[in-house]
Amino acid sequence: MGKSLFDECVECIPAGLKSKLDLSFAVADRIAMILETKGMSQRELARRMNKRPSEISKWLRGTHNFTLSTIADVSNVLGEPIIEVVNGRACVIGSCIAAESPAEYKTSNPHRTR
């Protein structure tokens, strides 16, 4: 049985872009998980961050290019870490994404289906 069209398309994504997307999805998943655990809505996060709810929705779609400043702000508002750096490796907490080298990321996030 052959590969699905989706699998074929994913294989065509350059490794550098795929690593960026994987990391963006992992950050979005982590934020969504914290919101769910805390019983906080996207609207409430937006209010606490002085942002529009539509901006938070965009973040949680997984394709937003998060800055470290934004990640730190979200982390401070939620009272939970989003990423951590251990022994020179950047890790998104709870997602198993870690920077093996500047151009290579590995992922095995059970919350994301792609």
C-alpha positions, -999 to +999 in steps of 0.1 A: +000+000+000+014+034-010+019+065+011-010+089+015-009+123-003-005+139+031+026+118+039+041+126+005+035+163+011+051+162+046+082+145+031+086+174+007+089+200+035+125+211+039+140+199+072+147+234+085+111+245+080+097+212+094+118+217+126+104+253+130+068+240+125+073+212+149+086+236+175+057+260+169+032+233+172+048+220+204+047+255+220+010+259+210+002+225+224+020+233+257+000+265+261-033+247+252-025+220+277-018+245+305-050+264+297-070+232+299-053+221+331-060+254+347-096+256+333-087+289+317-102+300+284-083+316+255-104+347+261-092+349+297-056+345+286-061+373+261-076+395+288-047+388+312-021+395+285-040+426+271-043+409+237-073+403+214-088+368+217-082+364+179-045+368+185-045+340+211-065+318+187-038+324+160-011+314+185-028+282+193-033+271+157+004+262+158+019+282+130+027+314+149+063+324+150+067+328+187+094+351+200+112+343+233+097+374+247+061+362+239+069+328+253+082+344+285+051+366+288+028+337+283+047+316+309+046+344+334+008+349+330+001+312+332+026+306+360+040+276+342+071+271+321+067+266+284+103+258+274+134+251+293+171+248+283+190+219+298+226+213+289+224+235+258+192+217+246+160+237+242+130+216+252+093+223+251+080+209+283+057+179+279+063+174+241+096+156+237+109+182+213+145+189+219+171+207+198+197+180+190+216+206+169+207+240+156+191+225+125+177+193+138+147+188+161+130+156+171+093+153+181+071+126+195+042+147+208+012+124+217-012+154+217-006+164+181-019+144+151-003+153+118 
